[in-house]
């Protein structure tokens, strides 16, 4: 799978993990809160010095050009999979 294919499911899984539930139990779709096509294009761009922040019910989400996905104040995972440092939001 490429980063293009991974980003939307990874973001949904990170939000669900932060909320202590399964992705299907979130009660909303990601596309209701962010343009998922634009997100996908941003993630696969050659630029890595960006941060996208948006709100979903109950939390704020940050996606970084280096692949980190932060929900609230916690790095939940990277686009490639779960983060090995769940409390290291500002580390690269």
C-alpha positions in Angstrom: 0.0 0.0 0.0 1.2 3.5 -0.7 0.9 6.6 1.6 -1.9 7.6 -0.7 -3.9 4.5 0.2 -2.9 4.7 3.9 -3.7 8.2 5.0 -7.5 8.2 5.3 -7.7 4.9 7.1 -4.8 5.8 9.4 -6.4 9.1 10.4 -9.7 7.4 11.1 -8.0 4.7 13.2 -6.0 7.3 15.1 -9.2 9.2 16.0 -10.9 6.0 17.0 -7.9 4.9 19.1 -7.9 8.3 20.9 -11.6 7.9 21.6 -11.3 4.4 22.8 -13.6 2.9 20.2 -13.6 1.2 16.8 -13.6 3.3 13.7 -17.1 2.2 12.9 -18.3 3.5 16.3 -17.1 7.1 15.8 -20.6 8.3 14.6 -19.2 10.4 11.7 -17.2 10.2 8.5 -13.9 11.9 8.1 -15.0 13.5 4.8 -17.6 15.5 6.8 -14.8 17.4 8.5 -11.9 17.5 6.0 -11.5 17.2 2.2 -10.1 13.7 2.1 -9.0 14.0 -1.5 -7.0 17.2 -0.7 -5.5 15.5 2.4 -4.4 12.6 0.2 -2.8 14.9 -2.3 -1.0 16.8 0.5 0.4 13.6 2.1 1.9 12.4 -1.2 3.4 15.7 -2.1 7.2 16.2 -1.9 6.8 18.9 0.7 7.2 17.7 4.3 7.2 21.0 6.2 3.5 21.4 6.6 0.8 20.7 9.3 -2.9 20.3 8.6 -5.2 20.9 11.6 -8.9 20.2 11.7 -11.6 19.5 14.2 -13.8 16.4 14.5 -16.3 15.8 17.3 -14.5 15.7 20.7 -11.0 16.4 19.4 -8.6 18.2 17.2 -6.5 16.4 14.6 -3.1 17.4 13.3 -1.4 15.7 10.4 2.2 16.5 9.7 4.2 16.3 6.5 6.5 13.8 8.2 3.6 11.3 8.6 2.7 11.9 12.2 -1.0 11.9 13.1 -1.8 13.6 16.3 -5.2 13.5 18.0 -5.4 15.9 20.9 -1.9 16.2 22.4 -0.9 12.6 21.5 0.9 11.2 18.5 -1.5 8.3 17.8 0.4 6.9 14.8 2.2 7.6 11.6 0.7 7.3 8.2 2.7 4.0 7.9 1.3 2.6 11.2 1.1 3.1 15.0 3.6 5.4 16.5 6.3 3.9 18.8 6.2 7.1 20.9 2.6 7.8 21.7 3.2 10.8 23.9 5.9 12.5 21.8 3.8 15.0 19.8 6.7 17.5 19.2 9.4 15.0 18.4 10.4 14.2 14.8 
